[in-house]
Amino acid sequence: MSIDWNQIRKEQFPALEISVYLKAAGGSPMSTAAYKAGINYFNEMHLEGDNYWEKYLLELDEARALVAEYINSNVEEIGFLTNTSSGMNVIARIIEKGGIIYPEQEFPSSIHIFKSLGFNTIKIKARNDNMYQINSFENFIKQTSRYSIHSHVQYLTGFRQDLNELGEFCIRHKILNILNATQSFGAFPIDVKNQHIDMLVASGLKWACCGYGIGILFIKKRFIDEINLPFSSWLSVKDAFSMDNDNLNIIKQVKSMDGLGGTPNFPALLALKGGLTLLKTIGNGNIQTGVMRINKRIMALVYEFISQIQNLNFKIITPLDLNHLSGIITIEDKRAESIYKKLLSKNILISLRNYPKSPEKTLLRFAFNYYNNFEDIEQVIKVLKKII
């Protein structure tokens, strides 16, 4: 099936009418599908009051089913929180203390709470080309190592890890595979069963185009069966609406921690349902097919951008191995701030970044999503050519 990407751009992303938007790694514009689903909640609450509680709970389970279909999990393994950090906080209180290995360039939310709680952590060093090759991880494994925490896509360089290799590595060393999918959810296929992912967190803000306030949590069923949930409240129990405050009969499912056991963040999560329904529509009724088509579109844009920017002799810090590319391309330049301002003056929106612990903003991050087109690339290159 041929997808009319320009039609999707026109109908779903009006924000693209006023700018060249290359900031998906920070946050994408909300799709019309997500917006309509979210605004419908506000309209109903505003015009009719709180009359649709049961309907919202059913729609929440529909969103849960879409996430489960996407990542190939069971529905009862999916929970909804408010962001990636909240998901990591839950995981940190589910697992026992033990050694963690993680890439040195990880986004802080992946590892912060574990360090704060006193987990022993070991940084995996990147190669000089910013790649993290699985075969080098052996050098960082200790007898105390019990967990791997790893972003599918690195936020700064755009390096994308091979999830099959990562999963096999974790099985080989009998460590749990904890994945931060924030920079890939909505843009890349994920298969928690076949890629041996034990726990996963993500948000809906970036590549899924669903806005803020969405945290997605996957925990493999066998872990939930073995523990007492660290967070629960009145909606976590069987027969919750009996309003029995002696009822501690907690349902052993990840959904019991939705909103940490209380009323979920309905507007954001209904927007997630709308946004994921769009992905399913792009896939002709199959969300995995939709993600594959989106992925193919993103990579076509990235290949074109790389082919053009390489001719301008900028220093690209993103690993260009085709097997590890993502929607993020980052360049380093001492003139980054002035280049950023020049692009901004032309309504070209990218991200100005720095290396961790460095006060200098020397990095320009370009992040392509499926709503972008080749004309966006032409406009960027036109400005950059005038600078060099």
C-alpha positions in Angstrom: 0.0 0.0 0.0 1.3 3.5 -0.9 1.1 6.0 2.0 0.4 9.6 1.2 2.7 11.1 3.8 2.1 14.7 2.6 -1.7 14.2 3.2 -1.0 12.8 6.7 1.2 15.8 7.3 -1.5 18.2 6.2 -4.4 16.6 8.1 -2.6 15.5 11.2 0.1 18.1 11.9 -0.9 21.7 11.4 2.1 22.8 13.4 4.2 22.0 10.3 2.5 24.8 8.4 4.4 27.4 10.4 7.8 25.8 10.8 10.3 23.2 9.7 10.0 21.0 12.8 13.0 18.8 13.5 12.7 18.4 17.3 11.0 15.0 17.6 13.7 13.8 20.0 12.6 16.6 22.4 8.9 16.4 21.7 6.8 16.2 18.5 3.7 18.2 17.7 0.6 16.4 18.8 -1.2 14.7 16.0 -4.8 15.7 15.2 -5.9 12.2 16.1 -4.3 12.5 19.6 -5.5 16.0 20.0 -9.1 15.2 19.1 -9.2 12.2 21.6 -7.8 14.4 24.3 -10.0 17.4 23.6 -13.1 15.3 23.5 -12.4 14.4 27.2 -12.2 18.1 28.1 -15.3 18.9 26.1 -17.3 16.2 27.9 -16.1 17.2 31.3 -16.7 20.9 30.5 -20.1 20.6 28.9 -21.6 17.5 30.6 -19.6 16.9 33.8 -18.2 13.7 35.2 -20.6 11.3 33.5 -18.3 9.1 31.5 -16.0 7.5 34.1 -16.8 3.9 33.0 -16.3 4.8 29.4 -12.9 6.4 30.1 -11.8 3.2 31.9 -12.8 1.1 28.9 -11.0 3.4 26.5 -7.9 3.2 28.8 -7.9 -0.6 28.3 -8.2 0.0 24.5 -5.1 2.1 24.7 -3.4 -0.6 26.8 -4.3 -3.2 24.1 -2.8 -1.0 21.4 0.5 -0.7 23.3 0.5 -4.5 23.9 -0.1 -5.2 20.3 2.7 -2.8 19.3 5.4 -4.3 21.6 4.1 -7.9 21.5 3.2 -8.2 25.2 0.3 -9.4 27.1 -2.3 -6.7 28.1 -1.9 -7.3 31.8 1.8 -6.5 31.5 1.1 -2.8 30.6 0.6 0.0 33.0 0.2 3.8 32.6 2.0 6.5 34.6 2.9 10.1 33.8 6.4 9.9 32.2 9.5 7.8 31.8 10.9 8.8 35.2 7.9 7.5 37.0 8.3 4.2 35.3 11.9 3.9 36.3 10.9 4.8 39.9 8.5 1.9 39.9 11.1 -0.5 38.5 13.7 0.6 41.0 11.4 -0.4 43.8 10.4 -3.7 42.3 13.9 -5.1 41.7 16.3 -6.2 44.5 19.6 -4.4 45.0 22.3 -5.5 42.6 24.9 -4.3 40.0 23.7 -2.3 37.0 25.6 -1.8 33.7 24.5 1.1 31.5 25.9 3.2 28.6 27.9 6.2 29.8 25.8 8.6 27.7 22.4 7.4 29.0 19.7 10.1 29.6 19.7 10.8 33.4 16.1 9.5 33.9 17.3 6.0 33.0 19.7 5.7 35.9 19.1 8.6 38.4 16.8 6.8 40.8 18.9 3.7 40.9 22.0 5.7 41.9 19.9 7.6 44.4 18.7 4.4 46.0 22.3 3.1 46.3 22.5 0.5 43.5 26.0 -0.2 42.3 26.4 1.1 38.8 29.0 0.6 36.1 29.3 2.8 33.0 29.8 1.1 29.7 32.2 3.2 27.7 31.3 4.1 24.1 33.7 3.6 21.2 35.3 6.6 19.7 32.5 6.7 17.1 29.9 6.7 19.9 28.8 3.2 19.3 28.0 0.6 22.0 28.9 -2.7 20.6 27.4 -5.6 22.5 30.6 -7.7 22.2 32.4 -5.1 24.3 29.9 -5.3 27.1 31.6 -8.5 28.4 34.4 -6.3 29.7 32.0 -4.5 32.1 30.2 -7.5 33.6 31.0 -8.3 37.2 29.9 -11.1 39.5 27.5 -8.7 41.1 26.0 -7.6 37.8 22.2 -8.3 37.8 20.7 -5.6 35.5 21.3 -3.9 32.2 19.7 -0.5 31.7 19.9 0.7 28.2 18.1 3.2 25.9 17.0 1.7 22.6 18.1 5.0 21.0 20.5 7.3 22.7 19.0 10.8 23.1 22.2 12.7 22.3 23.9 10.8 19.4 21.0 8.9 18.0 22.8 5.6 18.3 20.3 2.7 18.1 21.1 -0.5 19.9 20.4 -3.9 18.3 17.7 -5.2 20.6 18.1 -8.8 19.5 21.8 -8.8 20.4 21.1 -6.9 23.7 18.5 -9.5 24.7 20.7 -12.4 23.9 23.6 -10.8 25.9 21.3 -10.4 28.9 20.1 -14.1 28.7 23.7 -15.3 28.4 24.8 -13.4 31.5 21.5 -14.0 33.4 20.9 -10.3 33.9 17.5 -8.5 33.6 17.1 -6.4 30.5 15.5 -3.0 31.4 14.9 -0.9 28.3 14.2 2.8 28.0 12.3 3.1 24.7 11.5 6.8 25.0 13.5 7.7 21.8 12.0 4.8 19.8 8.4 4.3 20.8 6.3 5.1 17.8 9.2 5.0 15.4 10.8 1.6 15.6 9.6 -2.0 16.0 9.9 -3.5 19.5 9.2 -7.1 20.4 9.5 -7.7 24.2 9.0 -11.5 23.8 11.4 -12.3 21.0 13.9 -9.6 22.0 13.9 -10.8 25.7 13.0 -7.5 27.3 12.1 -7.9 30.9 11.0 -4.4 31.7 10.4 -1.3 29.5 9.5 2.3 30.0 8.6 4.9 27.4 6.6 8.1 26.9 4.1 9.3 24.3 5.6 12.8 23.9 8.3 12.2 21.2 7.9 9.9 18.3 4.3 8.8 19.0 3.1 12.5 18.8 0.7 12.2 21.8 1.9 15.0 24.1 3.0 15.3 27.7 1.8 13.3 30.7 2.1 9.8 29.3 4.3 7.1 30.8 4.2 3.6 29.5 5.4 0.7 31.7 5.9 -2.9 30.7 6.9 -5.5 33.3 7.0 -9.2 32.4 4.2 -11.1 34.1 6.5 -13.5 36.0 8.0 -10.6 37.9 4.6 -9.2 39.0 3.6 -12.7 40.1 6.6 -13.0 42.4 6.4 -9.7 44.2 4.2 -7.5 46.3 3.5 -4.4 44.2 5.4 -1.4 45.7 2.6 1.0 44.8 -1.1 0.5 45.1 -4.3 2.2 46.1 -8.1 1.8 46.0 -8.3 1.0 42.2 -5.6 -1.7 42.6 -7.9 -4.2 44.3 -10.5 -6.6 43.3 -14.0 -5.3 43.7 -12.7 -1.8 44.1 -16.1 -0.2 43.9 -17.3 -1.9 47.1 -15.4 1.0 48.7 -14.1 -1.4 51.4 -11.1 0.2 53.1 -10.1 -3.1 54.6 -9.7 -4.6 51.1 -6.1 -5.3 50.3 -6.8 -8.0 47.7 -4.5 -6.4 45.1 -4.8 -7.5 41.5 -1.4 -8.9 40.3 -1.2 -6.9 37.1 0.8 -3.9 36.1 -2.4 -2.0 35.5 -2.9 -2.0 39.2 -0.2 0.7 39.3 -1.9 2.9 36.7 -1.6 6.4 38.2 0.0 4.5 41.1 -3.3 2.9 42.0 -5.7 5.9 41.8 -7.5 7.7 39.1 -5.4 7.7 35.9 -4.4 10.8 33.9 -7.4 10.4 31.5 -6.8 13.3 29.1 -3.2 12.3 28.3 -4.0 8.6 28.1 -7.0 9.1 25.9 -4.7 11.2 23.6 -2.4 8.2 23.6 -5.2 6.0 22.4 -6.0 8.5 19.6 -2.3 8.7 18.6 -1.8 5.0 18.5 -5.0 4.5 16.6 -3.5 6.7 13.9 -0.4 4.4 13.8 -2.8 1.5 13.4 -4.6 3.2 10.6 -1.3 3.8 8.8 -0.8 0.1 9.1 -4.2 -0.8 7.6 -5.5 -2.0 10.9 -2.2 -3.4 12.2 -0.2 -1.2 14.5 3.1 -3.1 14.0 2.7 -2.6 10.2 2.0 1.0 10.9 5.2 1.4 12.9 7.2 -0.4 10.2 5.9 2.0 7.6 6.7 5.0 9.8 10.1 3.6 10.4 10.8 3.2 6.7 9.6 6.8 6.1 11.9 8.2 8.9 14.9 6.3 7.6 14.4 7.5 4.1 14.5 11.1 5.4 17.5 10.4 7.5 19.5 8.8 4.6 18.7 11.9 2.5 19.8 14.3 5.2 23.0 12.4 5.8 23.9 12.3 2.1 23.5 16.1 1.9 25.1 17.2 5.2 28.1 15.1 4.6 29.0 17.3 1.6 29.1 20.3 4.0 32.0 18.9 6.1 30.3 19.2 9.5 31.4 16.9 12.2 28.7 14.3 12.6 28.9 12.6 16.0 26.0 10.2 15.2 27.3 6.7 14.3 26.4 6.2 10.6 26.3 2.4 10.6 23.0 1.7 8.8 22.2 -1.0 11.4 22.4 1.6 14.2 20.8 4.7 12.7 17.7 6.3 14.2 15.7 9.4 13.5 18.4 11.5 15.3 21.4 13.1 13.6 23.7 15.3 15.7 26.6 17.5 14.5 29.2 19.2 16.6 30.4 22.7 15.8 31.9 25.5 17.8 29.5 27.9 16.0 26.5 25.8 17.2 24.8 28.6 19.0 25.0 31.0 16.1 23.9 28.3 13.6 21.0 27.5 15.9 19.9 31.1 16.0 20.2 31.4 12.2 18.0 28.3 11.7 15.5 29.6 14.3 15.3 32.9 12.4 14.1 30.9 9.4 11.5 29.0 11.5 13.6 25.9 11.4 13.3 24.3 14.8 16.0 21.9 16.0 17.7 21.2 19.4 20.8 23.0 20.7 22.6 20.6 23.1 25.8 20.1 25.1 27.9 17.2 26.1 27.1 16.0 29.6 28.9 18.1 32.2 30.0 20.6 29.6 28.7 24.2 29.8 29.3 24.8 26.1 26.4 24.3 23.6 28.3 22.8 20.7 25.8 20.2 19.4 23.0 20.6 16.9 20.5 17.7 17.0 18.2 17.2 14.0 15.4 14.7 14.7 13.2 13.5 11.8 9.7 12.0 12.3 7.3 10.7 9.7 5.5 14.1 9.4 8.7 15.6 7.9 9.3 15.7 4.2 12.2 16.2 1.8 11.4 19.9 1.4 12.2 20.3 5.1 15.7 18.9 4.4 16.2 21.3 1.5 15.4 24.3 3.6 17.8 23.2 6.3 20.6 22.5 3.8 20.0 25.8 2.1 20.6 27.7 5.4 23.7 25.6 6.3 25.3 26.1 2.9 25.3 29.9 3.6 27.1 29.4 6.9 30.0 27.2 5.8 
